Amino acid sequence: MLNKKETRLRRARKTRARIADQKAVRLAIHRTNQHIYAQVISACGGKILASASTVEADVRKEVGNGGNAAAAAIVGKRIAEKAKSAGVTSVAFDRSGNKYHGRIKALADAAREHGLQF
């Protein structure tokens, strides 16, 4: 029987394999209880084009708690702006096996609102 982490990683592997077949730039999310991190990774998978997280000093000033949907929305906005300045408009959303709900959904919606397409 698989534990919670192993099942999440199994789901993530399937998603990443599909994204690799498409040879698409991906928006990868990493979520912890305290923080949320987002990276735009090149199609070859070898280069990080943009990144944003609740650990950054400017985001820390805006939000007290990095582990809520409001903080995730701010990270979504920042990653969209940074990706656009790096010349990326279209990405594949890699939610790392997490449910599309709560903080993950808040980040995705904010990124879409600010110009990222996925």
Buried (B, 14 or more C-beta within 10 A) or exposed (E): EEEEEEEBEEBBEEBBEEBBEEEBBBBBBEBEEEBBBBBBBBBEBEEEBBBBBBEBEEBBEEBEEBBBBBBBBBBBBBBBBBBBEEEBEEBBBBBBBBEEEEBBBBBBBBBBEBEBEB
